[in-house]
């Protein structure tokens, strides 16, 4: 029997098969679209695959991906903000006189009747004479009777004494000279703080950073709301056009940073809270203060609330930081594609590896770092399936309404039975 293509039953079957194709095709279409473009889904940041694959947008910022290894941690430890940049750390030179210093000179002779001591020297308290105090002139000299101008600028106390003795030894009787610094105008140390400053003279006894800061009265003793005493204090040392910076805690806890202070050094103490930003699958997404002068990556993850057990991928922990070009090159990064002195670097660490926490405990955080933890693949899959179910339910609603309307029309017109409704999973199929 040949079915009439225009018969109602044939038309009905074609419509039913068409409905099946539509019902099966719509979810397949959305599945392919979602798998081909997960950018439709809402997320807190890039996926681990997007980060590790590198930058593909030519107008965006290029970056380098570096895996945290013991070698990387070693390079980082050598380039921490520390005063050991002045690697020589030599004992300062002896104090020398400079223009403007006020000196006192006392001349002794072995017997009376000499150049300075009269024959009746017994009426004097001793065989010496004191020259009035005088400043080192703009030419760097001081004046001594019968010796003329004697060079003082750039010389030590002993060198000036020897120069005066040499000038007088042919006139005075076995002269001996004592030169003293009455008022020091040069070889000063400047200590600057927020709202306070001091300019103190360098001493003949070498002093270190903490000694000078304490003598100037600028010791950071007050605690803050975000940490212990000195946790937010930074120290800058400037010497001969060079500059180094370190947290105040490094001077206290790392003796190598408590270096000698030289004459004419400038020390600047200022307060700058250290913070980092946390994003992604961690307990809190916010700006987090260090609360201490030094913080490791493991401690930073803990302060951010740790990894979320139901969301985070422990193998996809990332740290965003701008590194100096020389540091990036030391870590093996090819810096030729990058411009400028700062190289954008994304560090990645695998905390699924049990040894990863040892590395995280040794990796030191920097001010303004960005911590990001990517979602696990299962989370993204679940989000997609939830979205797909929502889409399917939205499509199913009008179909169910149309089926009900079709059956109601048949009942009213008496044209046939009410179509049966078969529900399979989340799909509703109507049959006559």
NUDRENRO-843171 format. One record per residue (C-alpha): residue number from 1; x, y, z. Coordinates in nm, 2 decimals, decimal comma. Example, Ala and Ser with C-alpha at 12.3 -4.5 7.8 and 13.67 -1.06 7.14 Angstrom:
2
[r 1 [1,23 -0,45 0,78]]
[r 2 [1,37 -0,11 0,71]]
//
This chain:
432
[r 1 [0,00 0,00 0,00]]
[r 2 [0,14 0,33 -0,11]]
[r 3 [0,09 0,61 0,14]]
[r 4 [-0,06 0,93 -0,01]]
[r 5 [0,19 1,21 0,06]]
[r 6 [-0,10 1,44 0,10]]
[r 7 [-0,29 1,23 0,35]]
[r 8 [-0,34 1,36 0,70]]
[r 9 [-0,16 1,06 0,86]]
[r 10 [0,15 1,11 0,63]]
[r 11 [0,16 1,48 0,71]]
[r 12 [0,13 1,41 1,08]]
[r 13 [0,42 1,16 1,07]]
[r 14 [0,64 1,41 0,89]]
[r 15 [0,56 1,67 1,14]]
[r 16 [0,63 1,43 1,43]]
[r 17 [0,97 1,33 1,28]]
[r 18 [1,05 1,70 1,23]]
[r 19 [0,97 1,77 1,59]]
[r 20 [1,21 1,49 1,69]]
[r 21 [1,48 1,64 1,48]]
[r 22 [1,43 1,99 1,63]]
[r 23 [1,42 1,85 1,99]]
[r 24 [1,75 1,66 1,93]]
[r 25 [1,92 1,92 1,72]]
[r 26 [1,88 2,22 1,96]]
[r 27 [2,07 2,07 2,25]]
[r 28 [2,34 1,94 2,01]]
[r 29 [2,37 2,29 1,87]]
[r 30 [2,42 2,45 2,20]]
[r 31 [2,66 2,18 2,31]]
[r 32 [2,88 2,23 2,01]]
[r 33 [2,86 2,61 2,05]]
[r 34 [2,95 2,60 2,42]]
[r 35 [3,24 2,36 2,37]]
[r 36 [3,37 2,58 2,09]]
[r 37 [3,33 2,90 2,27]]
[r 38 [3,34 2,88 2,65]]
[r 39 [3,36 3,26 2,66]]
[r 40 [2,98 3,26 2,68]]
[r 41 [3,00 3,13 3,04]]
[r 42 [3,04 3,36 3,34]]
[r 43 [3,38 3,32 3,52]]
[r 44 [3,60 3,52 3,76]]
[r 45 [3,90 3,52 3,53]]
[r 46 [4,09 3,34 3,26]]
[r 47 [4,11 2,96 3,25]]
[r 48 [4,44 2,78 3,31]]
[r 49 [4,45 2,68 2,95]]
[r 50 [4,42 3,04 2,83]]
[r 51 [4,70 3,16 3,06]]
[r 52 [4,94 2,88 2,98]]
[r 53 [4,88 2,90 2,60]]
[r 54 [5,02 3,26 2,60]]
[r 55 [4,90 3,59 2,46]]
[r 56 [4,71 3,56 2,13]]
[r 57 [4,56 3,91 2,12]]
[r 58 [4,81 4,13 1,93]]
[r 59 [4,67 4,45 2,09]]
[r 60 [4,69 4,33 2,45]]
[r 61 [4,99 4,31 2,68]]
[r 62 [5,24 4,03 2,61]]
[r 63 [5,35 3,83 2,91]]
[r 64 [5,58 3,54 3,00]]
[r 65 [5,48 3,23 3,19]]
[r 66 [5,73 3,10 3,45]]
[r 67 [5,70 2,78 3,65]]
[r 68 [5,81 2,82 4,01]]
[r 69 [6,12 2,60 4,06]]
[r 70 [6,41 2,60 4,30]]
[r 71 [6,62 2,79 4,04]]
[r 72 [6,35 3,06 4,01]]
[r 73 [6,33 3,09 4,39]]
[r 74 [6,71 3,13 4,40]]
[r 75 [6,71 3,40 4,14]]
[r 76 [6,43 3,58 4,34]]
[r 77 [6,62 3,56 4,67]]
[r 78 [6,92 3,72 4,51]]
[r 79 [6,71 4,02 4,39]]
[r 80 [6,50 4,10 4,69]]
[r 81 [6,47 4,46 4,80]]
[r 82 [6,77 4,47 5,04]]
[r 83 [7,05 4,70 5,13]]
[r 84 [7,30 4,43 5,04]]
[r 85 [7,30 4,61 4,70]]
[r 86 [7,59 4,80 4,86]]
[r 87 [7,78 4,47 4,85]]
[r 88 [8,12 4,62 4,95]]
[r 89 [7,98 4,71 5,30]]
[r 90 [8,33 4,84 5,39]]
[r 91 [8,42 5,02 5,70]]
[r 92 [8,39 5,40 5,64]]
[r 93 [8,70 5,60 5,59]]
[r 94 [8,84 5,81 5,87]]
[r 95 [8,67 6,15 5,93]]
[r 96 [8,83 6,42 5,72]]
[r 97 [8,80 6,79 5,76]]
[r 98 [8,60 7,00 5,51]]
[r 99 [8,53 7,36 5,43]]
[r 100 [8,34 7,52 5,71]]
[r 101 [8,46 7,29 5,99]]
[r 102 [8,59 7,48 6,29]]
[r 103 [8,92 7,36 6,43]]
[r 104 [9,12 7,42 6,74]]
[r 105 [9,50 7,40 6,73]]
[r 106 [9,73 7,37 7,04]]
[r 107 [10,11 7,39 6,99]]
[r 108 [10,36 7,24 7,24]]
[r 109 [10,73 7,31 7,27]]
[r 110 [10,99 7,10 7,45]]
[r 111 [11,14 7,40 7,64]]
[r 112 [11,08 7,76 7,72]]
[r 113 [11,26 8,03 7,51]]
[r 114 [11,13 7,89 7,19]]
[r 115 [10,91 8,03 6,92]]
[r 116 [10,59 8,03 7,12]]
[r 117 [10,71 7,99 7,48]]
[r 118 [10,90 8,29 7,64]]
[r 119 [11,21 8,24 7,85]]
[r 120 [11,02 8,29 8,17]]
[r 121 [10,79 8,00 8,09]]
[r 122 [10,78 7,89 8,45]]
[r 123 [10,50 8,14 8,52]]
[r 124 [10,28 7,96 8,26]]
[r 125 [10,07 7,65 8,32]]
[r 126 [10,26 7,45 8,06]]
[r 127 [10,48 7,48 7,75]]
[r 128 [10,21 7,52 7,50]]
[r 129 [10,00 7,78 7,33]]
[r 130 [9,64 7,76 7,20]]
[r 131 [9,56 7,91 6,86]]
[r 132 [9,21 8,08 6,84]]
[r 133 [8,95 7,85 6,68]]
[r 134 [8,92 7,91 6,31]]
[r 135 [8,71 7,77 6,03]]
[r 136 [8,85 7,59 5,72]]
[r 137 [8,83 7,87 5,46]]
[r 138 [8,69 7,83 5,11]]
[r 139 [9,04 7,74 4,98]]
[r 140 [9,05 7,45 5,23]]
[r 141 [9,32 7,60 5,45]]
[r 142 [9,38 7,72 5,81]]
[r 143 [9,63 7,98 5,92]]
[r 144 [9,91 7,90 6,17]]
[r 145 [10,15 8,17 6,30]]
[r 146 [10,50 8,13 6,15]]
[r 147 [10,37 7,83 5,94]]
[r 148 [10,13 8,02 5,71]]
[r 149 [9,84 7,85 5,54]]
[r 150 [9,82 7,48 5,61]]
[r 151 [9,59 7,25 5,40]]
[r 152 [9,31 7,10 5,61]]
[r 153 [9,04 7,02 5,36]]
[r 154 [9,03 6,64 5,28]]
[r 155 [9,28 6,56 5,55]]
[r 156 [9,24 6,37 5,87]]
[r 157 [9,33 6,50 6,21]]
[r 158 [9,67 6,32 6,22]]
[r 159 [9,76 6,45 5,87]]
[r 160 [9,69 6,81 5,96]]
[r 161 [9,90 6,78 6,28]]
[r 162 [10,19 6,63 6,09]]
[r 163 [10,17 6,92 5,83]]
[r 164 [10,19 7,19 6,11]]
[r 165 [10,48 7,01 6,28]]
[r 166 [10,66 6,99 5,95]]
[r 167 [10,61 7,37 5,89]]
[r 168 [10,73 7,46 6,24]]
[r 169 [11,01 7,21 6,31]]
[r 170 [11,29 7,45 6,19]]
[r 171 [11,17 7,74 6,41]]
[r 172 [11,01 7,59 6,72]]
[r 173 [11,18 7,37 6,98]]
[r 174 [11,07 7,01 6,91]]
[r 175 [10,71 7,12 6,83]]
[r 176 [10,42 6,89 6,89]]
[r 177 [10,07 6,98 6,77]]
[r 178 [9,72 6,87 6,87]]
[r 179 [9,43 6,95 6,63]]
[r 180 [9,07 6,91 6,75]]
[r 181 [8,74 6,94 6,58]]
[r 182 [8,55 7,21 6,77]]
[r 183 [8,24 7,22 6,55]]
[r 184 [8,16 6,97 6,26]]
[r 185 [8,00 7,12 5,96]]
[r 186 [8,09 6,85 5,70]]
[r 187 [8,09 6,47 5,71]]
[r 188 [7,73 6,48 5,82]]
[r 189 [7,46 6,21 5,79]]
[r 190 [7,10 6,31 5,70]]
[r 191 [6,81 6,10 5,83]]
[r 192 [6,47 6,19 5,69]]
[r 193 [6,13 6,06 5,82]]
[r 194 [5,77 6,15 5,77]]
[r 195 [5,73 6,47 5,97]]
[r 196 [6,07 6,44 6,13]]
[r 197 [6,43 6,48 6,02]]
[r 198 [6,78 6,50 6,17]]
[r 199 [7,13 6,59 6,04]]
[r 200 [7,39 6,43 6,27]]
[r 201 [7,77 6,43 6,25]]
[r 202 [7,95 6,11 6,16]]
[r 203 [8,16 5,98 6,44]]
[r 204 [8,51 5,85 6,44]]
[r 205 [8,38 5,52 6,55]]
[r 206 [8,20 5,34 6,26]]
[r 207 [7,83 5,31 6,30]]
[r 208 [7,57 5,08 6,13]]
[r 209 [7,22 5,17 6,00]]
[r 210 [7,04 5,09 6,32]]
[r 211 [7,29 5,28 6,53]]
[r 212 [7,25 5,59 6,33]]
[r 213 [6,87 5,57 6,31]]
[r 214 [6,85 5,52 6,69]]
[r 215 [7,09 5,81 6,75]]
[r 216 [6,87 6,03 6,54]]
[r 217 [6,56 5,94 6,73]]
[r 218 [6,37 5,80 6,43]]
[r 219 [6,32 5,44 6,54]]
[r 220 [5,99 5,30 6,43]]
[r 221 [5,83 5,18 6,75]]
[r 222 [5,46 5,24 6,70]]
[r 223 [5,24 4,94 6,60]]
[r 224 [4,99 4,98 6,32]]
[r 225 [4,64 4,84 6,26]]
[r 226 [4,77 4,61 5,99]]
[r 227 [5,08 4,46 6,16]]
[r 228 [5,35 4,47 6,42]]
[r 229 [5,59 4,75 6,48]]
[r 230 [5,79 4,85 6,18]]
[r 231 [5,61 4,61 5,95]]
[r 232 [5,51 4,89 5,71]]
[r 233 [5,83 5,09 5,74]]
[r 234 [6,08 5,11 5,45]]
[r 235 [6,43 5,24 5,45]]
[r 236 [6,61 5,40 5,15]]
[r 237 [6,99 5,45 5,16]]
[r 238 [7,14 5,69 4,91]]
[r 239 [7,52 5,71 4,87]]
[r 240 [7,73 5,87 4,60]]
[r 241 [7,44 5,87 4,35]]
[r 242 [7,34 5,51 4,42]]
[r 243 [7,02 5,41 4,60]]
[r 244 [6,90 5,09 4,77]]
[r 245 [6,57 5,01 4,94]]
[r 246 [6,47 4,75 5,20]]
[r 247 [6,19 4,69 5,45]]
[r 248 [6,28 4,80 5,81]]
[r 249 [6,24 4,44 5,92]]
[r 250 [6,53 4,33 5,70]]
[r 251 [6,77 4,55 5,91]]
[r 252 [6,65 4,39 6,23]]
[r 253 [6,62 4,02 6,13]]
[r 254 [6,88 4,00 5,85]]
[r 255 [7,22 4,13 5,99]]
[r 256 [7,36 4,15 5,64]]
[r 257 [7,14 4,45 5,57]]
[r 258 [7,25 4,64 5,88]]
[r 259 [7,55 4,78 5,69]]
[r 260 [7,80 5,06 5,78]]
[r 261 [7,69 5,42 5,74]]
[r 262 [7,94 5,65 5,56]]
[r 263 [7,98 6,02 5,60]]
[r 264 [7,74 6,22 5,37]]
[r 265 [7,49 5,93 5,34]]
[r 266 [7,12 6,01 5,33]]
[r 267 [6,87 5,77 5,50]]
[r 268 [6,50 5,81 5,43]]
[r 269 [6,24 5,62 5,64]]
[r 270 [5,88 5,61 5,52]]
[r 271 [5,56 5,41 5,58]]
[r 272 [5,40 5,21 5,29]]
[r 273 [5,16 4,93 5,37]]
[r 274 [5,23 4,62 5,17]]
[r 275 [4,93 4,45 5,01]]
[r 276 [4,84 4,20 4,75]]
[r 277 [4,52 4,13 4,55]]
[r 278 [4,34 3,79 4,55]]
[r 279 [4,11 3,67 4,28]]
[r 280 [3,95 3,35 4,16]]
[r 281 [3,88 3,03 4,35]]
[r 282 [4,00 3,15 4,69]]
[r 283 [3,82 3,23 5,01]]
[r 284 [3,82 3,61 4,97]]
[r 285 [3,86 3,83 4,66]]
[r 286 [3,99 4,16 4,79]]
[r 287 [4,30 4,36 4,88]]
[r 288 [4,49 4,18 5,16]]
[r 289 [4,75 4,35 5,38]]
[r 290 [5,08 4,16 5,45]]
[r 291 [5,06 4,24 5,82]]
[r 292 [5,43 4,16 5,84]]
[r 293 [5,75 4,28 5,68]]
[r 294 [5,79 3,95 5,48]]
[r 295 [5,52 3,72 5,34]]
[r 296 [5,56 3,39 5,15]]
[r 297 [5,32 3,27 4,87]]
[r 298 [5,19 2,99 5,10]]
[r 299 [5,11 3,25 5,37]]
[r 300 [4,94 3,47 5,11]]
[r 301 [4,72 3,19 5,00]]
[r 302 [4,63 3,12 5,36]]
[r 303 [4,55 3,49 5,43]]
[r 304 [4,33 3,50 5,13]]
[r 305 [4,11 3,22 5,28]]
[r 306 [4,29 2,92 5,11]]
[r 307 [4,18 2,73 4,80]]
[r 308 [3,81 2,66 4,77]]
[r 309 [3,76 2,28 4,79]]
[r 310 [3,45 2,28 4,56]]
[r 311 [3,59 2,52 4,30]]
[r 312 [3,97 2,56 4,29]]
[r 313 [4,22 2,37 4,07]]
[r 314 [4,53 2,33 4,29]]
[r 315 [4,74 2,28 3,98]]
[r 316 [4,64 2,63 3,85]]
[r 317 [4,77 2,88 4,10]]
[r 318 [4,91 3,19 3,93]]
[r 319 [5,09 3,50 4,05]]
[r 320 [5,10 3,82 3,84]]
[r 321 [5,41 4,04 3,88]]
[r 322 [5,62 4,29 3,69]]
[r 323 [5,99 4,19 3,70]]
[r 324 [6,30 4,39 3,61]]
[r 325 [6,45 4,30 3,28]]
[r 326 [6,78 4,16 3,44]]
[r 327 [6,58 3,94 3,68]]
[r 328 [6,37 3,81 3,40]]
[r 329 [6,68 3,73 3,19]]
[r 330 [6,83 3,55 3,49]]
[r 331 [6,52 3,32 3,51]]
[r 332 [6,57 3,23 3,14]]
[r 333 [6,31 3,45 2,98]]
[r 334 [6,38 3,57 2,63]]
[r 335 [6,32 3,94 2,68]]
[r 336 [6,36 4,05 2,31]]
[r 337 [5,98 4,06 2,24]]
[r 338 [5,92 4,29 2,53]]
[r 339 [5,98 4,66 2,55]]
[r 340 [6,07 4,87 2,86]]
[r 341 [6,25 4,79 3,18]]
[r 342 [5,96 4,59 3,33]]
[r 343 [5,86 4,24 3,20]]
[r 344 [5,51 4,12 3,28]]
[r 345 [5,55 3,77 3,43]]
[r 346 [5,29 3,52 3,54]]
[r 347 [5,43 3,26 3,78]]
[r 348 [5,25 2,92 3,80]]
[r 349 [5,28 2,67 4,08]]
[r 350 [5,12 2,32 4,11]]
[r 351 [4,99 2,26 4,46]]
[r 352 [4,86 1,91 4,36]]
[r 353 [5,23 1,82 4,39]]
[r 354 [5,30 1,76 4,76]]
[r 355 [5,63 1,94 4,72]]
[r 356 [5,45 2,25 4,58]]
[r 357 [5,39 2,38 4,93]]
[r 358 [5,76 2,37 5,00]]
[r 359 [5,82 2,59 4,70]]
[r 360 [5,53 2,82 4,79]]
[r 361 [5,68 2,86 5,14]]
[r 362 [6,01 2,98 4,99]]
[r 363 [5,87 3,21 4,73]]
[r 364 [5,85 3,56 4,87]]
[r 365 [5,56 3,79 4,79]]
[r 366 [5,61 4,15 4,67]]
[r 367 [5,40 4,46 4,72]]
[r 368 [5,11 4,48 4,48]]
[r 369 [5,13 4,12 4,36]]
[r 370 [4,81 3,96 4,22]]
[r 371 [4,72 3,61 4,33]]
[r 372 [4,48 3,42 4,10]]
[r 373 [4,35 3,06 4,13]]
[r 374 [4,17 2,92 3,83]]
[r 375 [3,85 2,70 3,85]]
[r 376 [3,87 2,33 3,81]]
[r 377 [3,75 2,18 3,48]]
[r 378 [3,47 2,00 3,67]]
[r 379 [3,33 2,33 3,78]]
[r 380 [3,32 2,47 3,43]]
[r 381 [3,15 2,15 3,31]]
[r 382 [2,89 2,17 3,58]]
[r 383 [2,82 2,53 3,50]]
[r 384 [2,77 2,44 3,13]]
[r 385 [2,54 2,15 3,21]]
[r 386 [2,33 2,38 3,44]]
[r 387 [2,31 2,64 3,16]]
[r 388 [2,22 2,37 2,91]]
[r 389 [1,94 2,25 3,14]]
[r 390 [1,81 2,60 3,17]]
[r 391 [1,80 2,64 2,79]]
[r 392 [1,63 2,31 2,75]]
[r 393 [1,37 2,39 3,01]]
[r 394 [1,30 2,73 2,83]]
[r 395 [1,25 2,55 2,50]]
[r 396 [1,03 2,28 2,66]]
[r 397 [0,79 2,52 2,81]]
[r 398 [0,64 2,65 2,48]]
[r 399 [0,63 2,30 2,33]]
[r 400 [0,42 2,17 2,63]]
[r 401 [0,19 2,47 2,60]]
[r 402 [0,14 2,41 2,23]]
[r 403 [0,07 2,04 2,28]]
[r 404 [-0,19 2,12 2,55]]
[r 405 [-0,35 2,38 2,32]]
[r 406 [-0,36 2,13 2,03]]
[r 407 [-0,53 1,86 2,25]]
[r 408 [-0,78 2,12 2,38]]
[r 409 [-0,87 2,21 2,02]]
[r 410 [-0,93 1,85 1,93]]
[r 411 [-1,16 1,80 2,23]]
[r 412 [-1,36 2,11 2,15]]
[r 413 [-1,40 2,02 1,78]]
[r 414 [-1,44 1,64 1,85]]
[r 415 [-1,18 1,58 1,58]]
[r 416 [-0,98 1,32 1,77]]
[r 417 [-0,83 1,20 2,09]]
[r 418 [-0,61 1,41 2,31]]
[r 419 [-0,24 1,36 2,22]]
[r 420 [-0,05 1,17 2,48]]
[r 421 [0,25 1,33 2,64]]
[r 422 [0,56 1,13 2,69]]
[r 423 [0,83 1,28 2,92]]
[r 424 [1,18 1,14 2,88]]
[r 425 [1,43 1,31 3,10]]
[r 426 [1,40 1,68 3,03]]
[r 427 [1,24 1,64 2,69]]
[r 428 [0,86 1,62 2,63]]
[r 429 [0,73 1,44 2,32]]
[r 430 [0,37 1,45 2,21]]
[r 431 [0,21 1,16 2,02]]
[r 432 [-0,14 1,13 1,87]]
//
